[in-house]
Amino acid sequence: MQPVISIKNLSKTYKSGFEALKNVSLDIRKGEIFALLGPNGAGKTSMIGIVCGTLNATSGSVKVDGFDIVKDYRAARGKIGLVPQELTTNAFEKVWDDVSYSRGLFGKAPKPQLIEKILRDLSLWEKKDAKIITLSGGMKRRHMIAKALSHEPEILFLDEPSAGVDVELRRDLWAMVRALRDSGTTIILTTHSIEEAEEMADRI
């Protein structure tokens, strides 16, 4: 069975000379929850950035569902949803509008019933008309997840998903991750928590 993500000899050295990744090779199977476990500075976010196309590798190659992330950038990126570690939002947009707009960015036709389902699953429905700037930190995290899911990606990256979130959101998040996995979505999460990795992942 062809891996859904295939990473070959991936290296990344920053201008400062810091070597974040050195000849990393890794295959991730379709439909698994895969945890990248390591301390801060281990290169987890650098690797995700390269796979998602927000960072260029120094050397090596990555294929996403058979598409090369450089040669077939749009096709590869369309398969991926990314929930970054930092909360970056369009502060003055409304939740519904922003999540719907994210779907459109991937060239997908509007699908209001899907956006509604995602917002309800994330306990965000009551906040659909609220401006993002008015949301709590936990709600902003939920909003980022909703955006990442809006174009129905086959692969979801969660970079330190439970950093700074409350117990309730963590529980909701894990329930949602498992439901997504059961529906066939591949999930890659980074964490520095061994407990989190052991609880959630099929492979670490």
MARBA-3410 file (N, C-alpha, C, O; in Angstrom, 1 decimal):
204
0.9,-1.2,0.0,0.0,0.0,0.0,0.9,1.2,0.0,1.8,1.4,0.8 ~ 0.6,2.1,-1.0,1.4,3.3,-1.1,1.2,4.3,0.1,0.1,4.5,0.5 ~ 2.3,4.8,0.7,2.1,5.7,1.8,1.4,7.0,1.4,1.6,7.4,0.2 ~ 0.7,7.6,2.3,0.0,8.8,1.9,1.0,10.0,2.0,0.8,11.0,1.3 ~ 2.0,9.9,2.8,3.1,10.9,2.8,4.4,10.1,2.8,4.6,9.2,3.7
5.3,10.4,1.9,6.6,9.8,1.8,7.7,10.8,1.8,7.8,11.7,0.9 ~ 8.5,10.8,2.9,9.6,11.8,3.1,10.9,11.0,2.8,11.1,10.0,3.5 ~ 11.7,11.6,2.0,13.0,10.9,1.6,14.2,11.9,1.9,14.3,12.9,1.2 ~ 15.1,11.5,2.7,16.4,12.2,3.0,16.2,13.7,3.1,16.9,14.5,2.5 ~ 15.2,14.1,3.9,14.8,15.5,4.1,15.8,16.2,5.1,16.0,15.8,6.2
16.4,17.3,4.6,17.3,18.1,5.4,16.9,19.6,5.4,16.4,20.1,4.3 ~ 17.0,20.3,6.5,16.8,21.7,6.5,17.8,22.4,7.4,17.9,22.1,8.6 ~ 18.6,23.3,6.8,19.5,24.1,7.5,19.1,25.6,7.3,19.0,26.0,6.2 ~ 19.0,26.3,8.4,18.6,27.7,8.3,19.8,28.6,8.0,20.9,28.2,8.2 ~ 19.5,29.8,7.6,20.6,30.8,7.3,21.6,30.9,8.4,22.8,31.2,8.2
21.1,30.8,9.7,21.9,31.0,10.9,22.9,29.8,11.0,23.9,29.9,11.8 ~ 22.7,28.8,10.2,23.6,27.6,10.3,22.9,26.5,11.1,23.5,25.4,11.2 ~ 21.8,26.8,11.8,21.1,25.8,12.6,20.5,24.7,11.7,19.8,24.9,10.8 ~ 20.9,23.4,12.0,20.4,22.3,11.2,19.2,21.7,11.9,19.3,21.0,13.0 ~ 18.0,22.0,11.4,16.8,21.5,12.0,16.5,20.1,11.7,15.9,19.3,12.5
16.8,19.7,10.5,16.5,18.3,10.0,17.7,17.8,9.3,18.4,18.5,8.5 ~ 18.0,16.5,9.5,19.2,15.9,8.8,18.8,14.5,8.3,18.7,13.5,9.1 ~ 18.6,14.4,7.0,18.4,13.2,6.3,17.2,12.4,6.9,17.4,11.2,7.2 ~ 16.1,13.0,7.1,14.9,12.3,7.7,14.2,11.6,6.6,13.8,12.2,5.5 ~ 13.9,10.3,6.8,13.1,9.5,5.8,12.0,8.9,6.6,12.2,8.3,7.7
10.8,9.0,6.1,9.6,8.6,6.9,8.4,8.3,5.9,8.2,9.1,5.0 ~ 7.7,7.2,6.2,6.5,7.0,5.4,5.3,7.0,6.4,5.4,6.4,7.5 ~ 4.2,7.7,6.1,3.1,7.7,6.9,1.9,7.1,6.1,1.7,7.4,5.0 ~ 1.2,6.2,6.8,0.2,5.4,6.1,-1.2,6.1,6.2,-1.4,6.9,7.1 ~ -2.0,5.8,5.2,-3.3,6.4,5.1,-4.1,5.9,6.3,-4.2,4.8,6.6
-4.8,6.9,6.9,-5.8,6.6,8.0,-5.2,6.3,9.3,-5.9,5.8,10.2 ~ -3.9,6.6,9.5,-3.3,6.4,10.9,-3.2,7.8,11.6,-3.2,8.8,11.0 ~ -3.2,7.7,12.9,-2.8,8.9,13.7,-1.3,8.7,14.0,-0.9,7.8,14.8 ~ -0.5,9.6,13.5,0.9,9.5,13.6,1.4,10.7,14.5,1.1,11.8,14.2 ~ 2.2,10.3,15.5,2.7,11.4,16.4,4.2,11.6,16.2,5.0,10.6,16.2
4.6,12.9,16.1,6.0,13.2,16.1,6.3,13.8,17.5,5.8,14.8,17.9 ~ 7.1,13.0,18.2,7.3,13.3,19.6,8.8,13.9,19.7,9.7,13.3,19.2 ~ 8.9,15.0,20.4,10.2,15.5,20.6,10.2,16.8,21.4,9.1,17.5,21.4 ~ 11.3,17.2,22.0,11.3,18.5,22.7,11.2,19.7,21.8,11.4,19.5,20.6 ~ 11.0,20.9,22.3,11.0,22.1,21.5,12.4,22.2,20.8,13.4,22.0,21.5
12.4,22.6,19.6,13.6,22.7,18.8,14.1,21.5,18.2,15.2,21.4,17.6 ~ 13.3,20.4,18.2,13.7,19.1,17.7,13.6,19.1,16.1,14.1,18.2,15.5 ~ 12.8,20.0,15.6,12.6,20.1,14.1,11.2,19.6,13.7,11.0,19.5,12.5 ~ 10.3,19.4,14.6,9.0,19.0,14.3,8.2,20.0,13.4,7.7,19.6,12.4 ~ 8.2,21.2,13.8,7.5,22.3,13.1,8.2,22.5,11.7,7.5,22.9,10.8
9.5,22.4,11.7,10.2,22.6,10.4,9.8,21.5,9.4,9.5,21.8,8.2 ~ 9.6,20.3,9.9,9.2,19.2,9.0,7.8,19.4,8.5,7.5,19.3,7.3 ~ 6.9,19.8,9.4,5.5,20.1,9.0,5.5,21.3,8.0,4.8,21.2,7.0 ~ 6.3,22.3,8.2,6.3,23.4,7.3,6.7,23.1,5.9,6.2,23.6,4.9 ~ 7.7,22.2,5.8,8.2,21.7,4.5,7.1,20.9,3.8,6.8,21.1,2.6
6.5,19.9,4.5,5.4,19.1,3.9,4.2,20.0,3.5,3.6,19.7,2.4 ~ 3.9,21.0,4.2,2.7,21.8,3.9,3.1,23.0,3.0,2.2,23.8,2.6 ~ 4.4,23.1,2.6,4.7,24.1,1.6,5.0,25.5,2.1,5.0,26.4,1.3 ~ 5.1,25.7,3.4,5.3,27.0,4.0,6.8,27.3,4.2,7.2,28.4,4.6 ~ 7.6,26.2,3.9,9.1,26.3,4.2,9.7,25.5,3.1,9.2,24.4,2.7
10.9,25.9,2.6,11.6,25.1,1.6,12.7,24.2,2.3,13.4,24.7,3.2 ~ 12.8,23.0,1.8,13.8,22.1,2.3,15.1,22.5,1.7,15.2,23.1,0.6 ~ 16.2,22.2,2.4,17.6,22.3,1.9,17.9,21.2,0.9,18.5,21.4,-0.2 ~ 17.4,20.0,1.2,17.6,18.9,0.3,16.5,17.8,0.7,15.9,17.8,1.7 ~ 16.4,16.8,-0.2,15.4,15.8,0.0,14.1,16.0,-0.8,13.9,17.0,-1.5
13.2,15.1,-0.6,11.9,15.2,-1.4,10.8,14.7,-0.5,10.9,13.9,0.4 ~ 9.6,15.2,-0.8,8.3,14.8,-0.1,7.2,14.6,-1.1,7.1,15.4,-2.0 ~ 6.5,13.5,-1.0,5.3,13.3,-1.8,4.1,13.1,-0.9,4.2,12.5,0.1 ~ 3.0,13.8,-1.3,1.8,13.7,-0.6,0.8,13.0,-1.5,0.4,13.6,-2.6 ~ 0.3,11.8,-1.2,-0.6,11.1,-2.0,-0.1,10.9,-3.4,-0.9,11.0,-4.4
1.2,10.8,-3.6,1.9,10.6,-4.9,2.3,11.9,-5.6,2.9,11.9,-6.6 ~ 1.8,13.0,-5.0,2.2,14.3,-5.6,3.4,14.9,-5.0,3.5,15.0,-3.8 ~ 4.4,15.3,-5.8,5.6,16.0,-5.3,5.2,17.4,-4.8,4.5,18.2,-5.5 ~ 5.7,17.7,-3.6,5.2,19.0,-3.0,5.8,20.2,-3.7,5.3,21.3,-3.5 ~ 6.8,20.0,-4.5,7.4,21.2,-5.2,6.8,21.2,-6.7,6.2,22.3,-7.1
6.9,20.1,-7.4,6.4,20.1,-8.8,4.9,20.2,-8.9,4.3,20.8,-9.8 ~ 4.2,19.5,-7.9,2.7,19.5,-8.0,2.2,20.1,-6.7,1.3,19.6,-6.0 ~ 2.6,21.4,-6.5,2.3,22.0,-5.2,0.8,22.1,-4.9,0.4,21.8,-3.8 ~ 0.0,22.6,-5.9,-1.4,22.8,-5.6,-2.1,21.5,-5.3,-2.9,21.5,-4.4 ~ -1.8,20.5,-6.1,-2.5,19.2,-5.9,-2.1,18.6,-4.5,-3.0,18.1,-3.8
-0.8,18.7,-4.1,-0.4,18.2,-2.8,-1.0,19.0,-1.7,-1.5,18.5,-0.7 ~ -1.0,20.4,-1.8,-1.4,21.2,-0.7,-3.0,21.1,-0.5,-3.5,21.2,0.6 ~ -3.7,20.8,-1.6,-5.1,20.6,-1.5,-5.5,19.4,-0.7,-6.7,19.4,-0.2 ~ -4.6,18.5,-0.5,-4.9,17.3,0.3,-4.8,17.5,1.8,-5.2,16.7,2.6 ~ -4.2,18.7,2.1,-3.7,18.9,3.5,-4.5,20.0,4.2,-4.7,21.1,3.7
-4.8,19.7,5.5,-5.3,20.8,6.4,-4.2,21.0,7.5,-3.7,20.0,8.0 ~ -4.0,22.2,7.8,-2.9,22.5,8.8,-3.4,23.4,9.9,-4.0,24.4,9.7 ~ -3.2,22.9,11.1,-3.6,23.7,12.3,-2.2,24.1,13.0,-1.6,23.3,13.7 ~ -1.7,25.3,12.7,-0.4,25.7,13.2,-0.4,25.9,14.7,-1.4,26.0,15.3 ~ 0.8,26.0,15.2,1.0,26.1,16.7,0.5,27.5,17.1,-0.1,27.7,18.1
0.9,28.5,16.3,0.6,29.9,16.6,-0.9,30.2,16.2,-1.3,29.7,15.2 ~ -1.6,31.0,17.0,-2.9,31.4,16.7,-2.8,32.6,15.8,-2.7,33.8,16.2 ~ -2.9,32.4,14.5,-2.9,33.5,13.5,-4.3,33.6,12.9,-4.8,32.7,12.3 ~ -5.0,34.8,13.1,-6.3,34.9,12.6,-6.6,36.2,12.0,-5.9,37.2,12.2 ~ -7.7,36.3,11.2,-8.1,37.5,10.6,-9.1,38.1,11.7,-10.3,37.9,11.7
-8.5,38.9,12.6,-9.2,39.2,13.9,-10.6,39.8,13.7,-11.4,39.6,14.6 ~ -10.8,40.6,12.7,-12.1,41.3,12.6,-13.1,40.6,11.7,-14.2,41.2,11.5 ~ -12.7,39.5,11.2,-13.7,38.7,10.4,-14.6,37.9,11.4,-14.3,37.7,12.6 ~ -15.8,37.6,10.9,-16.7,36.7,11.7,-16.3,35.2,11.4,-15.8,34.9,10.3 ~ -16.6,34.4,12.4,-16.2,33.0,12.4,-16.7,32.3,11.1,-15.9,31.7,10.4
-18.0,32.4,10.9,-18.6,31.7,9.7,-18.0,32.2,8.4,-17.6,31.4,7.6 ~ -17.8,33.5,8.2,-17.2,34.1,7.0,-15.8,33.6,6.8,-15.4,33.2,5.7 ~ -15.0,33.6,7.8,-13.6,33.2,7.7,-13.4,31.7,7.4,-12.6,31.4,6.5 ~ -14.2,30.9,8.0,-14.1,29.4,7.7,-14.6,29.1,6.3,-14.0,28.3,5.6 ~ -15.7,29.8,5.9,-16.2,29.6,4.5,-15.2,30.1,3.5,-15.0,29.5,2.4
-14.5,31.2,3.8,-13.5,31.8,2.9,-12.3,30.8,2.7,-11.8,30.7,1.6 ~ -12.0,30.2,3.8,-10.8,29.2,3.8,-11.1,28.1,2.8,-10.3,27.7,2.0 ~ -12.4,27.6,2.8,-12.8,26.6,1.8,-12.6,27.1,0.4,-12.1,26.4,-0.5 ~ -13.1,28.3,0.2,-13.0,28.9,-1.2,-11.5,29.0,-1.7,-11.3,28.9,-2.9 ~ -10.6,29.3,-0.7,-9.2,29.4,-1.1,-8.7,28.2,-1.8,-7.7,28.2,-2.6
-9.3,27.0,-1.5,-8.8,25.7,-2.1,-9.7,25.4,-3.4,-9.6,24.3,-3.9 ~ -10.4,26.4,-3.8,-11.2,26.2,-5.1,-12.4,25.3,-4.9,-12.9,24.8,-5.9 ~ -12.8,25.2,-3.7,-14.0,24.3,-3.4,-15.3,25.2,-3.5,-15.3,26.3,-3.0 ~ -16.3,24.6,-4.0,-17.6,25.3,-4.1,-18.2,25.4,-2.7,-17.9,24.6,-1.8 ~ -19.0,26.4,-2.4,-19.6,26.6,-1.1,-20.4,25.4,-0.6,-21.0,24.7,-1.5
-20.3,25.1,0.6,-21.0,23.9,1.2,-21.4,24.2,2.6,-20.8,23.8,3.6 ~ -22.5,25.1,2.7,-22.8,25.6,4.1,-23.2,24.5,5.1,-22.9,24.7,6.3 ~ -23.7,23.4,4.6,-24.1,22.3,5.6,-22.9,21.7,6.2,-22.9,21.3,7.3 ~ -21.8,21.6,5.4,-20.5,21.1,5.9,-19.9,22.1,7.0,-19.5,21.7,8.0 ~ -19.9,23.4,6.6,-19.4,24.4,7.6,-20.2,24.3,8.9,-19.6,24.4,10.0
-21.5,24.2,8.7,-22.3,24.1,10.0,-21.9,22.9,10.8,-21.8,23.0,12.0 ~ -21.7,21.8,10.1,-21.4,20.5,10.9,-20.1,20.7,11.6,-19.9,20.3,12.8 ~ -19.1,21.3,10.9,-17.7,21.5,11.5,-17.9,22.4,12.7,-17.3,22.1,13.8 ~ -18.6,23.5,12.6,-18.7,24.4,13.7,-19.5,23.8,14.9,-19.1,24.0,16.0 ~ -20.5,23.0,14.6,-21.2,22.3,15.6,-20.3,21.3,16.3,-20.3,21.2,17.6
-19.6,20.5,15.5,-18.7,19.5,16.1,-17.6,20.1,17.0,-17.2,19.5,18.0 ~ -17.2,21.3,16.7,-16.2,22.0,17.5,-16.8,23.0,18.6,-16.1,23.8,19.2 ~ -18.1,22.8,18.8,-18.8,23.7,19.8,-18.6,25.2,19.5,-18.4,26.0,20.4 ~ -18.6,25.5,18.2,-18.4,26.9,17.8,-19.7,27.5,17.2,-19.7,28.7,16.8 ~ -20.8,26.7,17.1,-21.9,27.2,16.4,-22.5,28.4,17.0,-23.0,29.3,16.2
-22.5,28.5,18.3,-23.1,29.7,19.0,-22.3,31.0,18.6,-22.8,32.1,18.8 ~ -21.0,30.7,18.2,-20.1,31.9,18.0,-20.0,32.2,16.5,-19.1,33.0,16.1 ~ -20.9,31.6,15.6,-20.6,31.7,14.2,-20.6,33.1,13.7,-20.0,33.5,12.7 ~ -21.4,34.0,14.4,-21.5,35.4,13.9,-20.6,36.4,14.7,-20.6,37.6,14.6 ~ -19.8,35.8,15.6,-18.9,36.6,16.5,-17.6,36.9,15.7,-17.2,36.1,14.9
-17.1,38.1,16.0,-15.8,38.4,15.4,-14.7,37.6,16.1,-14.8,37.4,17.3 ~ -13.7,37.2,15.4,-12.7,36.3,15.9,-11.9,37.0,17.1,-11.6,36.3,18.0 ~ -11.8,38.3,17.0,-11.0,39.0,18.1,-11.7,38.8,19.4,-11.1,39.0,20.5 ~ -13.0,38.5,19.4,-13.8,38.4,20.7,-13.7,37.0,21.3,-14.2,36.8,22.4 ~ -13.1,36.1,20.6,-13.1,34.7,21.1,-12.0,34.5,22.1,-11.0,35.2,22.1
-12.2,33.6,23.0,-11.2,33.2,24.0,-10.1,32.4,23.3,-10.3,32.0,22.1 ~ -9.0,32.2,24.0,-7.9,31.4,23.4,-8.3,30.0,22.9,-7.9,29.6,21.8 ~ -9.1,29.3,23.7,-9.6,28.0,23.4,-10.5,28.0,22.2,-10.4,27.1,21.3 ~ -11.3,29.0,22.1,-12.3,29.2,21.0,-11.5,29.5,19.7,-11.8,29.1,18.6 ~ -10.4,30.3,19.8,-9.6,30.6,18.7,-8.9,29.4,18.1,-8.8,29.2,16.9
-8.5,28.5,19.0,-7.9,27.2,18.6,-9.0,26.4,17.8,-8.6,25.8,16.8 ~ -10.2,26.3,18.4,-11.3,25.6,17.7,-11.5,26.2,16.3,-11.7,25.5,15.3 ~ -11.5,27.5,16.2,-11.7,28.2,14.9,-10.6,27.8,13.9,-10.9,27.6,12.7 ~ -9.3,27.7,14.4,-8.2,27.3,13.5,-8.4,25.9,13.0,-8.1,25.6,11.8 ~ -9.0,25.0,13.8,-9.2,23.7,13.4,-10.3,23.7,12.4,-10.3,22.9,11.4
-11.4,24.5,12.6,-12.5,24.5,11.7,-12.0,25.0,10.3,-12.4,24.4,9.3 ~ -11.1,26.0,10.3,-10.5,26.5,9.0,-9.8,25.4,8.3,-9.9,25.2,7.1 ~ -9.0,24.6,9.1,-8.2,23.6,8.5,-9.0,22.4,7.9,-8.6,21.8,6.9 ~ -10.2,22.2,8.4,-11.1,21.2,8.0,-12.1,21.6,6.9,-12.8,20.8,6.3 ~ -12.1,22.9,6.6,-13.2,23.5,5.7,-13.1,22.9,4.3,-14.2,22.8,3.7
-12.0,22.5,3.8,-11.9,22.0,2.4,-11.8,20.5,2.3,-11.5,19.9,1.3 ~ -12.2,19.9,3.5,-12.3,18.4,3.5,-11.0,17.7,3.2,-10.9,16.9,2.2 ~ -9.9,18.1,3.9,-8.6,17.5,3.6,-8.6,16.0,3.9,-9.3,15.5,4.8 ~ -7.7,15.3,3.2,-7.5,13.9,3.5,-6.4,13.7,4.6,-6.4,12.6,5.2 ~ -5.6,14.7,4.8,-4.5,14.7,5.8,-4.6,15.9,6.6,-4.8,17.0,6.1
-4.6,15.7,8.0,-4.7,16.9,8.9,-3.4,16.9,9.7,-3.1,15.9,10.4 ~ -2.7,18.1,9.7,-1.6,18.3,10.6,-2.0,19.1,11.8,-2.6,20.2,11.6 ~ -1.7,18.6,13.0,-2.0,19.4,14.2,-0.6,19.6,14.9,0.0,18.7,15.4 ~ -0.2,20.9,14.9,1.1,21.2,15.5,0.9,21.6,16.9,0.4,22.7,17.2 ~ 1.3,20.8,17.9,1.1,21.0,19.3,-0.3,21.4,19.6,-0.6,22.5,20.1
-1.3,20.6,19.2,-2.7,21.0,19.3,-3.2,21.3,20.7,-4.1,22.1,20.8 ~ -2.6,20.7,21.7,-3.2,21.0,23.0,-2.4,22.0,23.8,-2.5,22.2,25.0 ~ -1.5,22.7,23.1,-0.7,23.8,23.8,-1.7,24.9,24.2,-2.3,25.5,23.4 ~ -1.7,25.2,25.5,-2.5,26.3,26.0,-4.0,26.1,25.9,-4.8,27.1,25.8 ~ -4.5,24.9,25.8,-6.0,24.7,25.7,-6.5,24.0,27.0,-5.7,23.3,27.7
-7.7,24.3,27.3,-8.3,23.8,28.6,-8.6,22.3,28.4,-8.6,21.7,27.3 ~ -8.9,21.7,29.5,-9.2,20.2,29.6,-10.4,19.9,28.7,-10.4,18.8,28.0 ~ -11.4,20.7,28.7,-12.6,20.4,27.9,-12.3,20.4,26.4,-12.8,19.5,25.7 ~ -11.6,21.4,26.0,-11.2,21.4,24.6,-10.4,20.3,24.2,-10.5,19.7,23.1 ~ -9.4,19.9,25.1,-8.6,18.8,24.8,-9.4,17.5,24.6,-9.1,16.7,23.7
-10.4,17.3,25.4,-11.3,16.1,25.3,-12.0,16.1,24.0,-12.1,15.1,23.3 ~ -12.6,17.3,23.7,-13.4,17.5,22.4,-12.5,17.2,21.2,-12.9,16.6,20.3 ~ -11.3,17.8,21.3,-10.3,17.6,20.2,-10.0,16.2,20.0,-9.9,15.7,18.8 ~ -9.7,15.4,21.0,-9.3,14.0,20.8,-10.5,13.2,20.3,-10.3,12.3,19.5 ~ -11.7,13.5,20.8,-12.9,12.8,20.2,-13.0,13.1,18.7,-13.3,12.2,17.9
-12.8,14.4,18.3,-12.9,14.7,16.9,-11.8,14.1,16.1,-12.0,13.6,15.0 ~ -10.6,14.1,16.6,-9.5,13.4,15.9,-9.8,11.9,15.6,-9.5,11.4,14.6 ~ -10.3,11.3,16.7,-10.6,9.8,16.5,-11.7,9.7,15.4,-11.7,8.7,14.7 ~ -12.7,10.5,15.5,-13.8,10.4,14.5,-13.3,10.7,13.1,-13.7,10.0,12.1 ~ -12.4,11.6,12.9,-11.8,11.9,11.6,-11.0,10.7,11.1,-11.1,10.3,10.0
-10.2,10.1,12.0,-9.4,8.9,11.7,-10.4,7.8,11.2,-10.1,7.1,10.2 ~ -11.5,7.6,12.0,-12.4,6.6,11.6,-13.1,6.8,10.2,-13.5,5.9,9.6 ~ -13.1,8.1,9.8,-13.7,8.4,8.5,-12.7,8.3,7.4,-12.9,8.6,6.2 ~ -11.4,8.0,7.8,-10.4,7.8,6.8,-9.3,8.9,6.7,-8.4,8.8,5.8 ~ -9.5,9.9,7.5,-8.5,11.0,7.5,-7.2,10.6,8.1,-7.2,9.9,9.2
-6.1,10.9,7.5,-4.8,10.7,8.2,-4.4,11.9,9.0,-4.6,13.0,8.6 ~ -4.0,11.6,10.2,-3.7,12.7,11.2,-2.2,12.6,11.7,-1.8,11.6,12.2 ~ -1.5,13.8,11.5,-0.2,13.8,12.0,-0.2,14.9,13.1,-0.5,16.1,12.8 ~ 0.2,14.5,14.3,0.3,15.6,15.4,1.7,15.6,15.9,2.4,14.6,16.1 ~ 2.1,16.8,16.3,3.4,17.0,17.0,3.1,17.3,18.4,2.1,17.9,18.8
3.9,16.7,19.3,3.7,17.0,20.7,5.1,16.8,21.5,5.9,16.0,21.0 ~ 5.2,17.4,22.6,6.4,17.1,23.4,5.9,16.3,24.7,6.6,16.1,25.6 ~ 4.6,15.9,24.6,4.0,15.2,25.8,3.9,13.7,25.4,3.2,13.3,24.5 ~ 4.7,12.9,26.1,4.6,11.5,25.9,3.2,10.9,26.2,2.8,10.0,25.5 ~ 2.6,11.4,27.2,1.2,11.0,27.6,0.3,11.2,26.4,-0.5,10.3,26.1
0.3,12.4,25.9,-0.5,12.7,24.7,-0.3,11.8,23.5,-1.2,11.3,22.9 ~ 1.0,11.6,23.2,1.3,10.7,22.1,0.8,9.3,22.3,0.3,8.7,21.4 ~ 1.0,8.8,23.5,0.7,7.4,23.8,-0.9,7.3,23.8,-1.4,6.2,23.4 ~ -1.6,8.3,24.3,-3.0,8.2,24.3,-3.6,8.2,22.9,-4.6,7.5,22.7 ~ -3.1,9.1,22.1,-3.7,9.4,20.8,-3.2,8.6,19.6,-4.0,8.2,18.7
-1.9,8.3,19.6,-1.4,7.9,18.3,-1.4,6.4,18.1,-1.3,5.6,19.0 ~ -1.5,6.0,16.8,-1.4,4.6,16.4,0.1,4.3,16.3,0.6,3.1,16.5 ~ 0.9,5.3,16.0,2.4,5.1,15.8,3.1,6.4,16.2,2.6,7.5,16.0 ~ 4.2,6.2,16.8,5.0,7.4,17.3,6.4,7.4,16.7,7.2,8.3,17.0
END
